[in-house]
Amino acid sequence: MQIAIPSYNRYDSIGNKTLSFLKNMNGFKREDITIFVADQQQYDLYKEYNPGYNIVIGEKGIGNIRNFIANYYDKDVYIISIDDDVDCLLSLDNIETNNLFIDAKKEMDVTGICMWGTNAVKNEFFMKNQDKITHNLKFCIGVLYGFINKKFNTPTCAGVKGDYLTTIWFYDNYGGVIRYNHIYAKTKYYAKGGIGSKKDRHDANEQAVKYICETYPQYAKPFRRKDGTAELRLRHAHKFETEFD
């Protein structure tokens, strides 16, 4: 198991957030954690504030760094990708989450599915009406997910919708995605620092939504928010029939 943390300009907070959170999770050692940064300046800052961690210079931009991570590790390595500002994992009914990374790998081994994720946000009413674990087409948010490295690279035009495209690609190629519907990562979207920004997302959505919906019309459809922002929805009704369902 390898833990990959794409990070930008959060050298002074990652220690109290994601790195602190990871200390409560089982199944890996500190030397399995790698922080991926944009350039030499960022590298020097992260080394100063977070001594003892493996830090690698990758590329700037969330899509670029995620592709860099996939190419950095060997094929078929089990990777946990986690953002740099995760406080903790929360769940319905106080479900134990310390073994999530291990349990998810066992689920992948049994099913042959190569990606897992969690719910995107806390919505208890919505969450409690779902099965704890599903294999159909459900969005796996990029804040925290695990995958068997198949050397998939997200096209540049997918932009800030890269986690949607990654979900679809793994679903399409490996017969499903594993989602833990009663678990979600606590984080603050669009917080200071980080690789993406709200403005970047707004500017890139049009192109990304168009590309994904045209490439995978069987899995995604476009819509617009009230402010006119382009968005997409996954076709959750689509489901591969397997012996595990």
HELIX and SHEET records of a PDB file:
HELIX    1   1 THR A   18  LEU A   22  1                                   5    
HELIX    2   2 ARG A   30  ASP A   32  5                                   3    
HELIX    3   3 GLN A   40  TYR A   49  1                                  10    
HELIX    4   4 ILE A   62  TYR A   72  1                                  11    
HELIX    5   5 LEU A   92  ASN A   94  5                                   3    
HELIX    6   6 LEU A  100  THR A  111  1                                  12    
HELIX    7   7 GLU A  124  LYS A  128  1                                   5    
HELIX    8   8 THR A  156  LYS A  161  5                                   6    
HELIX    9   9 GLY A  162  TYR A  174  1                                  13    
HELIX   10  10 LYS A  198  THR A  215  1                                  18    
SHEET    1   A 8 ASN A  54  ILE A  57  0                                        
SHEET    2   A 8 ILE A  33  VAL A  37  1                                        
SHEET    3   A 8 GLN A   2  PRO A   6  1                                        
SHEET    4   A 8 TYR A  78  ILE A  82  1                                        
SHEET    5   A 8 LEU A 144  ILE A 148 -1                                        
SHEET    6   A 8 MET A 115  ASN A 119 -1                                        
SHEET    7   A 8 ILE A 178  LYS A 186  1                                        
SHEET    8   A 8 CYS A  88  SER A  91 -1                                        
SHEET    1   B 8 ASN A  54  ILE A  57  0                                        
SHEET    2   B 8 ILE A  33  VAL A  37  1                                        
SHEET    3   B 8 GLN A   2  PRO A   6  1                                        
SHEET    4   B 8 TYR A  78  ILE A  82  1                                        
SHEET    5   B 8 LEU A 144  ILE A 148 -1                                        
SHEET    6   B 8 MET A 115  ASN A 119 -1                                        
SHEET    7   B 8 ILE A 178  LYS A 186  1                                        
SHEET    8   B 8 ILE A 133  THR A 134 -1                                        
SHEET    1   C 2 ALA A 220  ARG A 224  0                                        
SHEET    2   C 2 ALA A 230  LEU A 234 -1                                        
END                                                                             
